[in-house]
Amino acid sequence: MVRTVRFHELGGPGVLRLEEAGIGVPGPGELLIRVDAIGLNRAEVLFRSGRYIEPVREFPARLGSEAAGVVEALGEGVEGFAVGDAVSVVPAFSMNDYAVYAERAIVPARAVLHRPEGLDAVGGAAVWMPYVTAYGALVDAGRLRAGDTVVVTAASSSVGLAAIRIANRVGAVPIATTRTAAKRDALLKAGAAEVVVTAEEDVAERVAALTGGRGADFVFDAVSGPGVSELLGALAPGGTLFVYGELSGREGLLPPLALLAGRSIRGYTLHEVTRDRGSLARAEAFVASGLRSGAFAPVVDRVFGLAEIADAHRYMEAGEQVGKIVVTVDH
């Protein structure tokens, strides 16, 4: 039996319970991981509240798809890992099938990466999802190049901060957006070339001014909803708007044809990369290279204990963090 976070009904953070549950043994293609740290993601908030792209299949339900820890047992047919290996789990599975909000977790080996030397458990739980998400859209799919301009919305999120660093890594120009001026300095310090405060400025007009009237080559958007039309207006002809989240919680209308002309909107999810072996291997190599060079680093806003999981979810829902929220597990 291990301490495991479960919920017996949909709802707010208060539905989360830390309970004793059985763990079993890893089956073919699976690993048993001692979980030392858990990276929180918006998907878990949506899953817990019944607003995720995939509904909860049965109760009690479990949560979590990103963690760091140590391999304790291998299932049949697993190669490339050994007991005692320091590893990270990346989101590459349904939370109806596997979950990592627990002292120990069984996970598919295809969702596990070796943790680079020098990266502790907190960093190992905070680095992969943000960088792989941004890499998959901007570099793998978008072919972001030196000299390109990319507008990053929700830029103080862990994915937004990773996108800024990735843009700088390839020689592109990252323009960050944020609702208020409170996070402007933090975003500039994180590497944003410019910051647009959406409560005070028109995004399309500001981006046009910053790019000599041309517009951005890419927009990397976590917000969606009615603001998509304004973001399309910030794109240069031939530019692409990647939509990877729905933080607005509102539906958007089809943008006017005049804005769509010569521009593309593309939906994107992390699983496009993590569920494809070749794509994940390329992403791992790219991110590991950035970690070794010092161009990339995990950005952790706050750390909670496993018993504080409901408070950690409340903090995430407040939306005030800059970077990743991590939960540690004491053994």
N, C-alpha and C positions, 0 to 999 in steps of 0.2 A: 504494500500500500504506500502511496506517495501523496503528498499534499498537491492538490490540483484545483485550479480555478474552474468552476462550472457555473452555469446559470440555468434555472428551471423554467424561466419564462422570459419573453422579450421585455425590454424596458431600459431604464437609465442605468447609471453605474451601480446603483443600489442592488440590482439583481445579482451581482457577482458574489459568489460564495467560495471560500477556501475550504475544500473538503478533502477527506481521505478517499482515494480511489485506487482500484487495481491498475497495474501497469502491464503485466504479461511479459512476453519475450518477443524479440524482433523476429519477424517472419522473413521469407525470401526477399532480398533486395532492401532490407530495412536495417537501421541502426538503433541501438538504445543509447541515448545521450543523457549524461548528467547535466542538467541545465544550470548554468551559473548566472546568466543574465538574459533578459528578454527585451527585445526592441518592440516598442508599441507602434502600431500603425493605425491610420484612420479606418482601414478596412475592418478592424476589430470593433470599433465603435459602431459602425454601420451594421455589422453582422449581429452584434448583441441587441441592437434596437430594431432589427427587422428591415433595415433599409439597404442592405448589401445587394449586389448583383445576383447573389445566390442565397436562397432562403435557408433557414435552419431546418435540418432534416428531422431531427428528433431531440427530445429533452431527456435528461439533462444534457446540455450542449457545452462544448469546450471552445477555447479561443487560443489564438496565437500562431504565427507562422514565421517568426524571426527570432533567433536566439543564438547564444554562444555557450559552449560547454566542452565536455570531454567525452569521447567515445568509451562506453562501458561494455558493449557487447555487439557482435555482428551477426546478422542473419545469413542464411544460406545464400551463397553466390555473390556476396559483397566483396569487391576487390578495391584496392587502393586506400584502404583504411585499416588501422590497427587499434586495439584497445589502448587507451591512453592518449590518443591523438587529440590535440586541441582543434576544435572545428567551429564553424558557424552554420546555422540553418537559414536558408533563404526561402522566401515565399514562393513555393512551386507546387502547392497542393491545396485541396479544399479543406477548410477547417471542419467540415463534416466528417472527414476521414482521419486527419491528424491535427494535433494541437500541441503548443509548447508552453502554455501558461501552467507550469508544473515543476516539481523538483526534478523529475526525470520524464523523458518523452521518447516514444518510438516514432521515428520519422523515416521517410524514404531516402535511401542513400543518394539518389539523384538530386536531392535538394540540399545536400551537405557539401560545404567547401572547407578545405584546409585553412586554418587561421594563419595568416602571415606572421612570421616571427616578430616579436616586439609589440603585437597588438593584444591587449588584455581582453578579458571577457566582456567588459562594458563596451569597449571599442568594437569588438567583434560582433556585438549585437546591434550596433548602431550604424555600421558603415555600408553593408552590402545592399540593402534595399534601396537607400537613397541613390547611391552611385549607379547601381545596375538599372534602376528605373530611368534615370536621366540619360545614361549611356545608350540604352536600348532605343529610345526615341530619337535623340539628337544625333548620335554618331552612327549607330548601326542602321537605323531606318532613314534618318534625315541626311546623313553624310555631311554633318556640320564641318566647315572648313575654316582655315585661317582667313580673317577678314570678314566673315559673316557676322551679322548682328542677330542676337536672339533676345526676345523679351520673355522674362521669367515671371509668372504670376505666383502669388503666395510664396514669395521668394524667401521668407524667413523659415519656411518649413525645412525639414531635413532634405527633402528631394530638391527644393528650390535652391538651397545652399550648395548641394552637390552639382546641380546644373550650372551654377555660377562658376564653380571651380573647374568643371569639365570644359566649359567655354574658354576659360583662360588657358587651360592646358593645351587646347588645339589652336590657340591664337585667335579665337572669335571674340566678339564684344558682347558681354552680358549686360542687359538693361533690366533691373529689378523693379517690380511693382509691389507696393504695400499699401494697405488702407489708410494708415495714418503716418505721420512723420516720426512716431516714437521709435521705429526700427530703422530709420534711415542710416544713422551712423553705423549700426551693427552690420547692415548690408554693404555699405561701402567698405568697411573693414574686412568683410568676408570676400571682397573682390569684385563687387559690382562696379561697372564703369560709370553708371548713372543709376539714380533711383527716381521712380515716378510715384508720387503719392496720389493714389486714385481718388481720395476724398477731396483733393484740392486741384487736381490737374486732369485734363483730358488726355487719355493715354495716346490716342492716335495723333493728336496735335503735337504732343511732346516728343513722341518717337520720330515723327516727321522732321521736327526741328533738329533733333540729335543726329539724324542720318542725311541731312541735306535735302530733305523732301522725298527721299526714295522710299523709306519704310524699312522694316525689319525683314530679314530672310526667314526667320522662324519665330513663332510664339509657342511657348511651352506652358500650357494652361491647366491649372488644377481646379479652377473655379467653375467654369462652364456657365450655363444659364443665360440670362439676357445680355450679359457683358460680352458674349461672343462676337456680336456685330461690331462693337467698338474695337475689339482686338483684331478682327479681320481688317478693319480700317487702318491698323498700324502696320499691316504687312505690305511689303513690296510686291509688285506683280510677279507671279511665279513663286511666291512665298508659301509656306506651309504652317498651319496652325495645328499643333498636336494638343488634343484634349485628353488628359489622363485622370481627371477627377471631377467631382461635382460638389465642391464645397459650398456653393451658393444654395444648394437644395431647391433650386427653382428651375423650371423648364425654360428653355430658350426657343425663340421662333426662328424659322429658316431665314438667314440673313438675306438682304436684297441682292438680286442678281448682279447689280453693279459692283457690290463688294466681293462677290464670289468670282467674278470674271478674272481668270488667270491666277486664282488663288485656291489653295486646297485646305480642307478640314479633314483631319485624320484622327479617329479614335485610337487610343493606345492603352494597353495594360502591361504591367510588369511581367505577367505570365507569358507574354509573347516571347520573352527572352528566357525566363527561368524554366519553362517547360520544354524548351528545345535544347538538346545537349550541345550542339555546335554553337548556338548563340550564347549560351551560358558560359561556355569555355572561353569564347572571345571576350565576353564581359569581365570574367574573372581575371584574365590576363591584363586587360586594360586597367581595371581598378587596382590590381596588385602592383602594376608598374607605377601608377600614380602615388600609391602609398609608399613604395620604396623611395621614390624621388622626393617625397615631402609635398608634392603638389596637392595630394588628397589627404584628408584626415577626417575621422569621425567628429561630428559636432554634437555634443551632448548637453542638453539644456538642464535637465534635472534627473536625479536618480531616486527611485522609490524602492521600498522593500516589497516582497511578494504579498505580505499581509495588508499592504496599503494599495492593493490593485484598484479598488474602487476610487480612491483619491487620485490615483494616476490617470484613470479614465476621465475623471472630472476636470483635471488639469488639462488634458488634451482637448476636451470639448470647449474649454475656455478660450483656446486659440492664442494664448499669449506667449507660447514658447518660441525660442529661436534655436532650431535644431531638434535633436531627437530626445524623446523621453524613454528612459531605460528603467527596467525593474530588475533588481538583483535578487538572487535566491541564496539563502544561507543554508548550509548543510551541517 
